[in-house]
Amino acid sequence: MLEGAGFGPVGITAVHAPACWGRDAGDAVDFYVSRGPGAEVPEETLSAMRDVLRPYETDRGVLLNAGVWVVTARRAS
């Protein structure tokens, strides 16, 4: 798509790094459920989510691996 628009050369680099999703499991769950349109989440589900995230708690917060692609290109002269 970029080349078709006159850009090039196009480079794509994968970047992987830990990302912090909250201070602790409860904070991370609050963040996740706040991203939606406001539907009520049952306490049983919230509790299960906290349990799943607890192993990822560190002294720097809940850290989960994240990945992005960095795409670079230059406009042709």
N, C-alpha and C positions, 0 to 999 in steps of 0.2 A: 504494500500500500504506500509506504514512504517512497520507495523507488519510483512508483507510478506517478507520484506527486512531484517528482523532480529532486528528491533527496538521495544522497548516497555518499560514500558507502554507509550501509546500515550495519550497526553492531548491536549484538544482544548479549548481555552478561547476566548470569544468574547470581543473585546475592542471597545468602542464607544467614540469618542471625537470630538470636533469642529476642523476643519482644515481650515487654511487660504488659500484662492485661489487668493488673490490679494489685493492691497492697497485700491481699491475702485471697483465699478461695472465695469468701463471701463477697468481697469487693469485686472480684472478677465476674462472678455470677451476676451481680447487680449491673455491671457494665454490659454484659451480653444481653440481658433481658431488656435493658433500656434502649437497645438499638431497634427494637421492633415497633409495630404500630400501636402498642398499648394493651395487647391481650393479657389477660390474667394467666399467670403461670402457677399451677398448683404447688403447694409447699413440698409435696413429695418429690416433684420434679426438681425444684430448687435445691433440695437436700441432696438428691442424687448428683446434681451438677457440682455442688460443693465437694462431695466425696471424690468425684473424678478429678477435680483440679487440685486437691490437697497435696498429692505427691509432687506437684510442680511449684509449691511454695518455697521460696528462698528468702534470704535476708534482703534481697533486692526486689521482692514481690513475686507474683506468679509469672514465671517465665516459660513461654512456649516458643517452639521454633517457628519462624516465619520466613517466607521467601518472596522475593520480587524479581522482576526482570528489569534491568536498566537498559533502555533502548536509546542508542545515540545515532545521529545522522546529521549530515551537513547539507544545506541547500546548495544545489549545483550553481556554479557561477554563470 
